[in-house]
Amino acid sequence: MRATDPRAATSVVRVRAVVVTSPGGPEQLRVADVPDPVVGRGDLLLDVAAAGVNRADLLQRAGHYPPPPGAPVWPGLEASGVVVEVGDDVDDGWRVGDRAAVLLAGGGYATRVAVPAALALRLPPDADLPLVDAAALPEALATFWSNARAARLAPGETLLVHGGSGGVGTVAVQLARTLGVRVLATAGGPQRCAAVRALGADVVVDHRAGRVREDVLAATDGRGVDVVLDVLGAGALGENVRMLAEGGRLVVIGLQQGRRGELDLPALMSRRGSVLATTLRDRPAAQKAAIMAEVREQAWPAVLDGRVRPVVHERLPLERAADAHRLLEGGGVLGKLLLTT
């Protein structure tokens, strides 16, 4: 039997979302009325407090990253909000009025979202985390956790996080430290390097100096790192391989410096290394549910006790989604941008 907020049941709810009028630049984003989300079996319906802005949203806006079948066509891969309806077959104790942060296949830039309960993280009433800021976490937590598992990252190993000041990077640095991993990270400029160091990175390399490989090897006594978490893609492929320790693993999760590059196979073979590449959004529902179950059990407690905190660059109203996209494209964002309702 479905539980519903009586206020929602007795009034017509106007749902607004940021839609893409046609593929192109930030000027193609506008707020429009959209249909009320349909609550399916196993779903929660949330009144959204905020949505996270991710680079995948920029690609979708430009026409290069369409949503998977069945997902809303407007952007948004994560959100936070208050549960106003609990669908049938939701048996994990969810109630109307609960607060949650959720992972989405799309549609987060809206005032309401429907999401499988399996992709939701409950925010207890006594949690020392603002509901709005919780929107900065689901995508980064799931991305880092799933890739750390894929790379078999183990306590005592050394991890290099490219883009340690970004949305995923700021979470990866903090969460990796809770796993007993030595963390190296890159960032651009003294201020951003200092911010990443304050998050717990053992070594921060200023990539603007153009000596990332040399500095990483110096910081590891020439050994290299066990795992590279890379958001750069093709442009960093060769350097990443040369920074791997014996048995090292390169995990590519982004393409900020290109989609195609040359791989130095002898260099990879001499290190007995491996290259992994993953996405999150288009994984089957069962896989995403399994990832979020592990996040809920093993990573979310570090958020609730304060060891991992969201780093929020700025909170902008939904109507300023175009400005948020311009900021993210400009490269000056530290942590995550949020759109508030």
C-alpha positions as CSV (number, residue, x, y, z in Angstrom):
1,M,0.0,0.0,0.0
2,R,1.3,3.4,-1.0
3,A,2.0,6.0,1.7
4,T,1.4,9.6,0.6
5,D,1.8,13.1,2.2
6,P,-1.8,14.3,2.6
7,R,-0.8,17.7,1.4
8,A,0.4,16.3,-1.9
9,A,-2.8,14.3,-2.2
10,T,-5.2,17.2,-1.8
11,S,-3.4,19.8,-4.1
12,V,-2.2,20.0,-7.7
13,V,1.5,20.1,-7.7
14,R,3.3,22.1,-10.3
15,V,6.5,20.4,-11.2
16,R,9.2,22.5,-12.7
17,A,12.4,21.3,-14.3
18,V,15.4,22.7,-16.3
19,V,15.0,21.5,-19.8
20,V,17.3,21.6,-22.8
21,T,15.6,23.5,-25.6
22,S,18.0,22.1,-28.2
23,P,21.6,20.7,-28.1
24,G,24.1,23.5,-27.6
25,G,25.5,25.9,-25.0
26,P,24.2,27.0,-21.6
27,E,21.8,29.4,-23.2
28,Q,19.7,26.4,-24.2
29,L,18.7,25.7,-20.6
30,R,15.4,27.1,-19.3
31,V,12.9,26.3,-16.6
32,A,9.6,24.8,-17.7
33,D,6.6,22.9,-16.3
34,V,6.9,19.1,-16.7
35,P,4.7,16.2,-15.9
36,D,4.6,15.0,-12.3
37,P,6.9,11.9,-12.0
38,V,5.2,8.5,-11.9
39,V,5.9,6.5,-8.8
40,G,6.5,2.9,-9.7
41,R,6.8,-0.2,-7.5
42,G,9.8,0.2,-5.3
43,D,10.1,3.9,-5.8
44,L,10.2,7.0,-3.6
45,L,8.8,10.4,-4.6
46,L,10.8,13.3,-3.4
47,D,10.3,17.1,-3.2
48,V,13.7,18.2,-4.2
49,A,15.8,20.5,-2.1
50,A,18.8,20.6,-4.4
51,A,20.4,18.9,-7.3
52,G,24.1,18.4,-8.0
53,V,25.7,19.7,-11.2
54,N,28.1,17.2,-12.9
55,R,30.2,17.3,-16.1
56,A,27.9,14.6,-17.5
57,D,25.1,17.2,-17.5
58,L,27.3,19.5,-19.7
59,L,27.7,16.6,-22.2
60,Q,23.9,15.9,-22.2
61,R,23.1,19.6,-22.7
62,A,25.5,19.6,-25.8
63,G,23.8,16.5,-27.2
64,H,26.6,14.1,-26.5
65,Y,25.3,12.0,-23.6
66,P,21.6,11.1,-23.9
67,P,19.7,9.8,-20.9
68,P,19.1,6.0,-20.8
69,P,15.7,4.7,-21.8
70,G,13.0,5.5,-19.4
71,A,14.8,8.3,-17.6
72,P,13.6,11.9,-17.7
73,V,15.0,13.9,-20.6
74,W,16.1,16.8,-18.5
75,P,19.5,16.7,-16.7
76,G,20.5,15.8,-13.2
77,L,22.2,12.7,-11.8
78,E,21.8,13.3,-8.1
79,A,19.5,15.2,-5.8
80,S,18.4,15.6,-2.2
81,G,15.0,16.1,-0.8
82,V,12.0,15.0,1.4
83,V,10.0,11.9,0.7
84,V,6.4,12.7,-0.1
85,E,5.2,9.3,-1.3
86,V,6.4,5.8,-0.8
87,G,5.6,3.3,-3.6
88,D,4.4,-0.2,-3.3
89,D,7.0,-2.9,-2.4
90,V,9.3,-0.4,-0.6
91,D,10.2,-2.4,2.5
92,D,13.3,-0.7,3.9
93,G,11.5,1.4,6.5
94,W,11.0,4.5,4.3
95,R,8.3,6.9,5.5
96,V,6.8,10.1,4.3
97,G,8.9,13.0,5.7
98,D,12.2,11.1,5.6
99,R,15.1,13.0,4.1
100,A,17.2,11.4,1.4
101,A,20.1,11.9,-1.0
102,V,19.5,10.0,-4.3
103,L,21.3,8.7,-7.3
104,L,19.4,9.3,-10.6
105,A,19.6,8.2,-14.2
106,G,18.4,11.7,-15.1
107,G,15.8,14.3,-14.1
108,G,17.5,15.8,-11.0
109,Y,17.2,19.4,-12.1
110,A,13.5,19.5,-11.0
111,T,11.3,20.3,-8.1
112,R,10.2,16.6,-7.8
113,V,11.8,13.3,-8.7
114,A,10.8,9.6,-8.5
115,V,13.7,7.2,-7.8
116,P,14.0,3.6,-6.8
117,A,14.4,3.3,-3.0
118,A,17.5,1.1,-3.7
119,L,19.3,4.2,-5.0
120,A,18.5,6.4,-1.9
121,L,20.6,7.2,1.1
122,R,18.6,8.1,4.2
123,L,19.7,11.3,6.1
124,P,18.7,10.8,9.8
125,P,17.0,13.7,11.6
126,D,20.1,14.2,13.8
127,A,22.6,14.2,11.0
128,D,25.0,17.1,11.0
129,L,24.6,17.6,7.3
130,P,22.3,20.2,5.6
131,L,19.8,18.6,3.3
132,V,20.7,20.9,0.4
133,D,24.4,20.0,0.7
134,A,23.7,16.3,0.7
135,A,22.9,16.6,-3.0
136,A,26.6,16.9,-3.7
137,L,27.4,13.4,-2.6
138,P,25.5,10.4,-4.3
139,E,27.2,10.5,-7.7
140,A,30.7,11.1,-6.3
141,L,30.3,8.4,-3.6
142,A,29.0,5.8,-6.0
143,T,31.6,6.7,-8.7
144,F,34.6,6.4,-6.3
145,W,33.3,3.4,-4.4
146,S,32.5,1.4,-7.6
147,N,35.9,2.2,-9.1
148,A,37.9,1.6,-6.0
149,R,36.3,-1.9,-5.8
150,A,37.0,-2.5,-9.5
151,A,40.6,-1.6,-9.0
152,R,40.9,-3.7,-5.8
153,L,42.2,-0.7,-3.9
154,A,43.5,-2.0,-0.6
155,P,44.6,-0.4,2.7
156,G,48.2,0.5,2.7
157,E,48.3,1.2,-1.1
158,T,48.9,4.5,-2.8
159,L,46.2,6.3,-4.8
160,L,46.6,9.2,-7.2
161,V,43.4,11.3,-7.7
162,H,43.5,13.5,-10.8
163,G,41.4,16.5,-10.2
164,G,41.4,16.4,-6.4
165,S,39.6,19.7,-6.2
166,G,36.6,18.5,-8.4
167,G,33.3,17.1,-7.4
168,V,34.4,13.5,-7.4
169,G,38.0,14.3,-6.4
170,T,37.1,16.1,-3.1
171,V,35.0,13.1,-2.0
172,A,37.6,10.5,-3.3
173,V,40.4,12.1,-1.3
174,Q,38.4,12.0,1.9
175,L,36.9,8.6,1.5
176,A,40.2,7.0,0.5
177,R,41.7,8.2,3.7
178,T,39.1,6.4,5.7
179,L,40.1,3.2,3.9
180,G,43.7,3.5,5.1
181,V,45.0,4.5,1.7
182,R,47.9,6.9,1.1
183,V,46.4,9.7,-1.1
184,L,48.2,11.8,-3.7
185,A,46.2,14.3,-5.7
186,T,46.5,16.9,-8.4
187,A,45.0,20.4,-8.4
188,G,45.6,23.7,-10.2
189,G,47.2,26.5,-8.3
190,P,48.3,27.1,-4.7
191,Q,44.8,27.9,-3.3
192,R,43.2,24.7,-4.7
193,C,46.2,22.6,-3.7
194,A,45.9,23.9,-0.2
195,A,42.2,23.1,-0.1
196,V,42.8,19.5,-1.3
197,R,45.6,19.1,1.3
198,A,43.1,20.3,4.0
199,L,40.8,17.5,2.9
200,G,43.5,15.0,4.0
201,A,45.6,14.3,0.9
202,D,49.1,13.3,1.9
203,V,50.7,14.9,-1.2
204,V,49.2,17.5,-3.6
205,V,50.8,18.2,-6.9
206,D,50.1,21.5,-8.8
207,H,49.5,20.3,-12.3
208,R,50.0,23.8,-13.6
209,A,53.7,23.4,-13.0
210,G,53.9,20.7,-15.7
211,R,55.8,18.2,-13.5
212,V,53.0,15.8,-12.4
213,R,54.9,12.6,-13.2
214,E,58.2,13.8,-11.8
215,D,56.5,15.0,-8.6
216,V,54.5,11.8,-8.1
217,L,57.5,9.6,-8.6
218,A,59.5,11.7,-6.2
219,A,56.7,11.4,-3.6
220,T,56.8,7.6,-4.0
221,D,60.6,7.2,-4.0
222,G,60.4,6.3,-7.7
223,R,58.0,3.4,-7.1
224,G,54.9,4.9,-8.6
225,V,51.3,4.5,-7.4
226,D,49.1,1.5,-7.1
227,V,46.0,3.1,-8.5
228,V,45.3,6.2,-10.6
229,L,41.8,7.6,-10.6
230,D,41.7,9.6,-13.8
231,V,39.2,12.1,-15.1
232,L,41.4,13.4,-17.9
233,G,41.3,10.5,-20.4
234,A,43.3,10.5,-23.6
235,G,45.5,13.5,-22.9
236,A,47.0,11.9,-19.7
237,L,47.1,8.2,-20.9
238,G,50.8,8.0,-21.4
239,E,51.8,9.8,-18.2
240,N,49.4,7.8,-16.2
241,V,50.9,4.5,-17.3
242,R,54.4,5.8,-16.5
243,M,53.3,6.7,-12.9
244,L,52.0,3.2,-12.2
245,A,53.9,0.9,-9.7
246,E,54.4,-2.7,-10.5
247,G,50.9,-4.3,-10.7
248,G,49.4,-0.8,-10.8
249,R,45.9,-0.1,-12.1
250,L,44.7,2.9,-14.1
251,V,41.0,3.6,-13.8
252,V,39.6,6.1,-16.4
253,I,36.4,7.7,-15.3
254,G,36.5,11.0,-17.4
255,L,37.5,12.4,-20.7
256,Q,38.3,16.0,-20.0
257,Q,41.4,15.8,-22.2
258,G,40.1,13.8,-25.1
259,R,38.4,10.5,-26.1
260,R,41.2,8.8,-28.0
261,G,44.9,8.3,-27.2
262,E,47.8,6.1,-27.8
263,L,48.7,3.4,-25.2
264,D,52.3,2.6,-24.6
265,L,51.9,-1.2,-24.3
266,P,55.6,-2.0,-23.5
267,A,55.4,0.5,-20.6
268,L,52.2,-1.1,-19.4
269,M,53.5,-4.6,-19.8
270,S,56.8,-3.9,-18.0
271,R,54.7,-2.8,-15.0
272,R,52.3,-5.7,-15.3
273,G,49.7,-3.0,-15.1
274,S,46.1,-2.9,-16.2
275,V,43.7,-0.2,-17.6
276,L,40.0,-0.1,-16.5
277,A,37.4,2.3,-17.8
278,T,33.9,2.7,-16.3
279,T,30.7,4.7,-16.5
280,L,27.9,4.8,-13.9
281,R,24.8,6.3,-15.4
282,D,24.0,3.6,-18.0
283,R,24.7,0.6,-15.8
284,P,21.8,-1.9,-15.3
285,A,19.5,-1.0,-12.4
286,A,20.6,-4.1,-10.5
287,Q,24.2,-3.1,-10.7
288,K,23.5,0.4,-9.5
289,A,21.4,-0.9,-6.7
290,A,24.3,-3.2,-5.6
291,I,26.8,-0.3,-5.7
292,M,24.5,1.9,-3.6
293,A,24.0,-0.9,-1.1
294,E,27.7,-1.0,-0.6
295,V,27.9,2.8,-0.4
296,R,25.0,2.8,2.2
297,E,26.8,0.2,4.3
298,Q,30.4,1.1,4.0
299,A,30.8,4.7,2.9
300,W,27.6,6.6,4.1
301,P,28.6,6.1,7.7
302,A,31.7,8.1,7.1
303,V,29.5,11.0,5.9
304,L,27.1,10.7,8.8
305,D,30.0,10.9,11.4
306,G,31.7,13.7,9.6
307,R,34.8,12.0,8.2
308,V,33.6,12.8,4.7
309,R,32.0,16.1,4.0
310,P,30.6,17.7,0.8
311,V,32.6,20.5,-0.6
312,V,30.2,23.0,-2.1
313,H,31.5,25.8,-4.3
314,E,28.2,27.6,-4.7
315,R,24.4,27.1,-4.4
316,L,22.4,28.6,-7.2
317,P,18.6,28.7,-7.7
318,L,17.2,26.3,-10.4
319,E,16.6,29.3,-12.6
320,R,20.4,29.9,-12.8
321,A,21.3,26.5,-14.2
322,A,22.9,28.2,-17.2
323,D,25.2,30.1,-14.9
324,A,26.1,26.9,-13.1
325,H,27.0,25.3,-16.4
326,R,29.2,28.3,-17.4
327,L,31.0,28.1,-14.0
328,L,31.7,24.4,-14.3
329,E,32.9,24.8,-17.9
330,G,35.2,27.7,-16.8
331,G,37.2,25.3,-14.7
332,G,37.3,27.4,-11.5
333,V,34.9,25.3,-9.4
334,L,36.2,23.8,-6.1
335,G,34.0,20.8,-5.2
336,K,30.4,20.8,-6.4
337,L,27.9,23.3,-7.7
338,L,24.3,22.8,-6.5
339,L,21.0,24.0,-7.9
340,T,18.4,24.7,-5.2
341,T,14.6,24.7,-5.6
